């Protein structure tokens, strides 16, 4: 009897925590409340049977946590229950540097899936690619693991090794990667340079707190060197901070125009982000490069500029990470990480599980075939790069190794030619022309 009573107490504690978890549960109508209580009775019966008759004695807290993990895990790949330890780890992630291999992962079709390797990290250098399915880490087969469990296995002390077995669907084979962990510190701007004919190139790796400031500095430097067109490279950019992705987009979108909408089940929580400042680079030709490793904030920027007809999107279909997760702490230190809304482009297209389709689709070479720098470039070296005059042989080599970039340059050249065609022809004075002819 005491055991059943203890189980019931645990049920009430968890249920009350869910009710008061800042999510408007008080707005649920009475009929629905009654239905919830009725279903909870079934759960209480099952829990009591397990507690009383299971072959081994299991602490009620472990049973409750297991049930919550199953409930959240069945909603979608991004929702999950966090134990107090996992919640603490999640909060620690905001420090911006940690020991790991440098990949963004998610659960897709119940498999740990690479969103993208982060450029310049051990995962990138090892050759991991977007949509690789990680099926084994060291000796652990990743069957029915949570995202947090996979992250914990991937992280570790810098200098230690980890072996990944991945299934690469496009090659239909298993691949093994032996990777040495390192301290992961991500620079938001990887590279800036002037290519040719005033065409500038910026490689944006993520949207962090300082990204708008760093981008403004890079653009100003490029402008002073003669920039008259821009290629913004968002390939393998997994996103980052939503508000910073919006701020970056504002540099190219007129004041008052919609950048992205967030819509959830509760209309009162819907939000529309519009450009709050006039564009700094309104009429400059702009091409945005994307691939299957472009996700979340990258898709917001690309989707907005495409819908607003401000840029031409070039590359391959993006990842399709268009949902918003809210972390809701519970009273015992655990938390719910719950999908609460989805992103929509200015024209109302959902990004989630669909991604952004480029205006010009260009297949991309593998990372091994691309001209990837051997070492991390410092911020000062990045900005020093804009002062170097483009070398024709170096550019030819760059374009050969990066067909997507080469196509983007050709598109901008075409835009420039078209812009010249639209300019009115200079007027000619007939008398002056006649005098000039008579002198000849």
C-alpha positions in Angstrom: 0.0 0.0 0.0 2.8 2.4 0.9 4.5 1.6 -2.4 1.3 2.4 -4.4 0.9 5.6 -2.4 4.5 6.6 -3.1 3.9 6.1 -6.8 0.7 8.2 -6.7 2.7 11.0 -5.0 5.3 10.9 -7.8 2.5 11.0 -10.4 1.0 14.1 -8.8 4.3 15.8 -8.5 5.2 15.4 -12.1 1.7 16.3 -13.3 1.6 19.4 -11.3 5.0 20.4 -12.6 3.8 20.1 -16.1 0.7 22.1 -15.3 2.6 25.1 -14.0 5.5 25.0 -16.5 4.8 28.4 -18.0 2.9 27.1 -20.9 -0.7 28.2 -20.5 -1.9 24.9 -19.2 -4.5 26.9 -17.2 -6.2 27.8 -20.5 -7.1 24.2 -21.3 -10.9 23.8 -21.0 -12.4 21.7 -18.3 -13.5 18.9 -20.6 -10.0 18.4 -21.8 -8.7 18.5 -18.2 -11.0 15.7 -17.3 -9.9 13.7 -20.3 -6.2 14.2 -19.2 -7.0 13.1 -15.7 -8.8 10.0 -17.0 -5.8 9.0 -19.1 -3.5 9.6 -16.2 -5.4 6.9 -14.3 -4.3 4.4 -16.9 -0.7 5.6 -16.5 -1.0 5.3 -12.7 -2.3 1.7 -13.0 0.6 0.7 -15.3 3.1 2.4 -13.1 1.8 0.7 -10.0 1.9 -2.7 -11.6 5.5 -2.2 -12.8 6.5 -0.9 -9.3 4.9 -3.9 -7.6 5.6 -6.8 -9.9 8.7 -6.0 -12.1 11.4 -8.6 -11.4 13.9 -5.9 -10.1 13.0 -3.1 -7.8 13.3 0.2 -9.7 13.1 3.7 -8.0 9.9 5.5 -8.8 11.9 8.5 -10.0 13.6 6.4 -12.7 10.3 5.0 -13.9 8.8 8.6 -14.1 11.9 9.9 -15.9 11.7 7.0 -18.3 8.0 7.6 -19.0 8.7 11.3 -19.6 11.6 10.6 -21.9 9.4 8.2 -24.0 6.6 10.8 -24.1 8.8 13.6 -25.4 10.8 11.3 -27.7 7.7 10.2 -29.5 6.7 13.8 -30.4 9.4 14.7 -32.8 13.2 14.3 -33.2 13.9 17.6 -31.4 11.7 17.4 -28.3 13.2 15.6 -25.3 13.1 15.2 -21.6 16.3 16.4 -19.8 17.3 15.0 -16.4 18.8 17.5 -14.0 22.3 16.5 -15.1 21.4 16.8 -18.8 19.8 20.2 -18.2 22.9 21.4 -16.4 25.0 20.2 -19.4 22.7 22.1 -21.8 23.2 25.3 -19.9 26.9 24.8 -19.9 26.9 24.6 -23.7 26.3 28.3 -24.0 29.9 29.0 -23.0 30.9 28.8 -26.7 33.8 26.4 -26.4 34.1 22.7 -25.4 36.0 19.5 -26.1 34.5 17.7 -29.1 34.8 17.0 -32.8 32.8 19.9 -34.2 29.5 18.6 -35.7 25.9 19.7 -35.4 23.7 16.6 -35.1 20.0 15.8 -34.9 17.7 12.8 -34.8 16.3 11.9 -38.2 14.2 8.8 -38.7 15.4 7.7 -35.2 19.1 7.8 -36.3 21.7 10.3 -35.2 22.2 12.4 -38.2 24.9 15.0 -39.1 23.4 18.4 -39.9 26.8 19.6 -40.8 30.5 19.4 -39.8 31.7 22.8 -38.7 34.5 24.1 -40.9 38.0 24.0 -39.5 37.1 21.4 -36.8 38.3 17.8 -36.5 35.0 16.5 -38.0 35.4 18.7 -41.1 39.0 17.7 -41.6 38.1 14.0 -41.2 35.6 14.2 -44.0 32.2 13.9 -42.3 29.3 15.2 -44.5 25.8 16.5 -44.0 23.2 13.7 -43.6 25.8 11.1 -42.6 24.0 8.7 -40.2 26.2 7.9 -37.1 25.4 4.3 -36.2 28.2 3.6 -33.8 30.5 5.6 -31.5 33.5 3.6 -30.4 32.0 0.3 -29.3 28.5 1.6 -28.7 25.9 0.9 -31.3 23.5 3.9 -31.4 20.2 2.1 -31.3 17.4 3.9 -29.4 19.8 6.5 -28.0 18.7 10.1 -27.2 20.3 13.1 -28.8 21.8 14.1 -25.4 23.4 10.6 -25.0 25.0 10.9 -28.4 26.3 14.3 -27.7 27.8 13.2 -24.4 29.6 10.3 -26.2 31.0 12.6 -28.8 32.4 15.1 -26.4 35.4 14.5 -24.2 38.8 15.8 -23.2 40.7 17.6 -26.0 43.4 15.3 -27.4 41.4 12.1 -26.8 40.3 9.9 -29.7 36.8 8.8 -30.8 35.9 6.4 -33.6 32.7 7.0 -35.6 31.0 4.5 -37.9 28.6 6.2 -40.3 26.2 5.2 -43.0 26.6 7.4 -46.0 23.4 6.8 -48.0 24.5 8.4 -51.3 27.4 6.0 -51.4 25.4 3.1 -49.9 28.2 2.1 -47.5 29.5 2.2 -44.0 32.5 4.4 -43.3 34.8 4.6 -40.3 36.4 7.8 -39.0 39.0 8.0 -36.3 38.9 11.6 -35.0 40.9 13.4 -32.3 38.8 15.7 -30.1 39.8 19.3 -29.8 38.6 22.5 -28.1 35.9 23.8 -30.4 35.8 27.5 -30.7 33.8 28.7 -33.7 34.5 31.9 -35.7 31.4 33.3 -37.3 33.2 34.7 -40.3 35.6 32.2 -41.9 36.9 34.1 -44.9 36.5 37.4 -46.8 38.1 38.2 -50.1 37.7 40.2 -53.3 37.5 37.9 -56.3 37.3 39.9 -59.5 35.5 42.8 -61.0 34.6 44.1 -57.6 32.8 40.8 -56.6 33.3 40.2 -52.9 33.0 36.9 -51.1 32.2 36.3 -47.4 32.0 32.8 -45.8 29.7 32.9 -42.8 30.0 29.9 -40.6 27.3 30.6 -37.9 25.2 33.3 -36.3 26.6 34.2 -32.9 26.3 37.2 -30.7 29.0 39.2 -32.5 28.1 38.2 -36.1 26.3 41.4 -37.1 29.2 43.5 -35.9 31.8 41.3 -37.6 29.8 41.3 -40.8 29.5 45.1 -40.8 33.3 45.4 -40.4 34.0 42.9 -43.2 31.5 44.6 -45.5 33.0 48.1 -44.8 36.5 46.8 -45.5 35.4 45.2 -48.7 33.5 48.3 -49.8 36.6 50.4 -49.3 38.5 48.1 -51.6 35.9 48.4 -54.4 33.2 45.9 -53.7 30.2 46.3 -56.0 28.6 42.9 -55.6 28.6 40.2 -52.9 28.5 36.4 -52.7 27.4 35.3 -49.2 28.4 31.7 -48.5 26.1 29.9 -46.0 27.1 26.4 -46.9 27.5 24.2 -43.9 26.2 27.0 -41.7 24.0 25.2 -39.1 22.3 28.4 -37.8 22.8 29.8 -34.3 21.0 32.7 -32.6 17.7 33.6 -34.3 17.9 37.3 -33.4 21.3 37.5 -34.9 20.3 35.8 -38.1 17.5 38.4 -38.4 19.9 41.2 -37.8 22.2 40.0 -40.5 19.2 39.8 -42.9 18.3 43.4 -42.1 21.5 44.5 -43.9 19.9 43.6 -47.2 16.1 44.0 -46.7 14.1 47.3 -46.7 12.7 48.6 -43.4 9.3 47.1 -42.5 9.6 44.0 -44.7 9.0 40.6 -43.2 12.1 38.4 -42.5 10.6 35.4 -40.8 7.4 34.3 -39.0 7.2 32.0 -36.0 3.9 30.2 -35.7 2.9 27.7 -33.0 -0.3 26.0 -31.7 -1.1 29.0 -29.5 -1.7 32.1 -31.8 -0.8 34.4 -28.9 2.7 33.1 -29.1 3.1 33.8 -32.8 5.7 36.3 -33.8 6.6 38.2 -37.0 10.2 39.5 -37.4 10.5 42.5 -39.7 13.4 44.6 -40.8 13.8 47.5 -38.3 16.5 49.4 -40.2 17.0 50.4 -43.8 19.2 48.2 -45.8 22.9 49.1 -45.9 23.4 47.4 -49.2 20.1 47.9 -51.1 20.9 47.6 -54.8 24.1 45.7 -54.8 23.9 42.4 -56.7 23.8 39.5 -54.2 24.1 35.8 -54.5 23.7 33.4 -51.5 25.3 29.9 -51.5 23.6 27.1 -49.6 23.8 23.3 -49.4 22.4 20.4 -47.4 24.4 21.6 -44.4 22.7 25.0 -44.3 20.1 24.9 -41.5 17.9 27.0 -39.3 19.2 30.6 -39.3 20.9 30.1 -42.7 17.5 28.9 -44.1 15.8 31.9 -42.6 18.2 34.3 -44.3 18.1 32.5 -47.6 14.4 32.0 -47.6 13.8 35.7 -46.8 16.1 37.0 -49.5 14.6 34.6 -52.0 11.0 35.6 -51.2 11.8 39.3 -51.2 13.5 38.9 -54.5 16.7 40.4 -53.1 19.1 37.7 -53.9 19.6 34.7 -56.1 20.1 31.5 -54.1 22.6 29.0 -55.6 23.6 25.5 -54.5 21.6 22.5 -53.3 18.5 21.9 -51.2 19.0 23.0 -47.5 18.6 20.8 -44.5 15.1 21.7 -43.4 15.6 22.5 -39.7 12.7 25.0 -39.2 11.4 24.4 -35.7 11.8 26.2 -32.5 12.5 24.5 -29.2 11.7 26.0 -25.8 13.4 24.7 -22.7 10.9 24.5 -19.7 12.5 23.9 -16.4 10.7 21.6 -13.9 10.7 21.9 -10.1 13.2 19.1 -9.4 15.9 20.5 -11.7 14.9 18.5 -14.8 13.4 20.2 -17.9 11.4 19.7 -21.1 13.0 20.7 -24.4 9.8 21.1 -26.4 9.1 22.0 -30.0 6.7 25.0 -29.7 6.7 26.6 -33.1 8.0 26.5 -36.7 9.6 29.0 -39.0 7.9 30.4 -42.1 9.4 32.5 -44.9 7.8 35.9 -45.8 5.5 34.2 -48.4 4.4 31.6 -45.8 6.4 28.6 -46.9 7.4 26.2 -44.0 11.1 25.5 -43.7 10.7 22.5 -41.5 11.6 19.2 -43.1 11.5 20.9 -46.5 14.3 23.4 -46.6 14.9 26.1 -49.1 15.1 25.2 -52.8 17.8 27.2 -54.6 16.9 29.3 -57.7 19.9 27.8 -59.4 20.7 24.2 -58.4 24.4 23.3 -58.7 25.7 19.9 -57.4 28.5 20.4 -54.9 31.8 18.5 -54.8 32.7 16.7 -51.6 34.6 18.6 -48.9 37.7 16.5 -49.7 37.7 17.9 -53.3 37.2 21.5 -52.2 39.9 24.0 -51.4 39.7 23.8 -47.6 42.3 25.8 -45.6 44.7 23.5 -43.6 44.6 25.8 -40.5 42.1 28.0 -38.8 42.4 31.6 -40.0 42.5 34.3 -37.4 40.1 37.3 -37.5 42.9 39.7 -38.5 44.1 37.4 -41.3 40.5 37.3 -42.6 40.3 41.0 -42.9 43.8 41.2 -44.3 42.6 39.0 -47.1 40.6 41.8 -48.6 43.7 43.8 -49.3 45.3 41.2 -51.5 44.8 41.7 -55.2 43.1 38.7 -56.9 45.5 36.5 -58.8 44.1 35.1 -62.0 45.8 31.7 -61.6 44.7 31.4 -58.0 41.1 32.3 -58.9 41.1 29.8 -61.7 42.2 27.1 -59.3 39.6 28.2 -56.7 36.8 28.1 -59.3 37.9 24.7 -60.5 37.7 23.3 -57.0 34.4 25.0 -56.2 31.9 24.8 -59.0 29.1 26.4 -56.9 31.2 29.6 -56.3 32.2 29.6 -60.0 28.6 29.6 -61.1 27.8 32.4 -58.6 30.5 34.6 -60.1 29.1 34.0 -63.6 25.6 34.9 -62.4 26.8 38.2 -60.9 28.7 39.0 -64.1 25.4 38.4 -66.0 23.5 40.7 -63.6 26.1 43.4 -64.1 25.7 43.2 -67.9 21.9 43.3 -67.6 22.1 46.4 -65.3 24.3 48.1 -67.9 21.7 47.3 -70.6 19.0 49.0 -68.6 20.9 52.2 -68.2 19.7 54.9 -70.7 22.1 55.6 -73.6 24.0 58.9 -73.3 22.4 61.6 -75.4 24.4 62.9 -78.5 24.2 66.5 -79.8 23.5 66.2 -83.6 25.2 69.5 -84.4 28.3 68.6 -82.4 28.5 65.3 -84.2 28.2 67.0 -87.6 31.0 69.4 -86.8 33.2 66.6 -85.7 32.5 64.7 -88.9 33.3 67.8 -91.1 36.7 68.3 -89.4 37.6 64.7 -90.2 
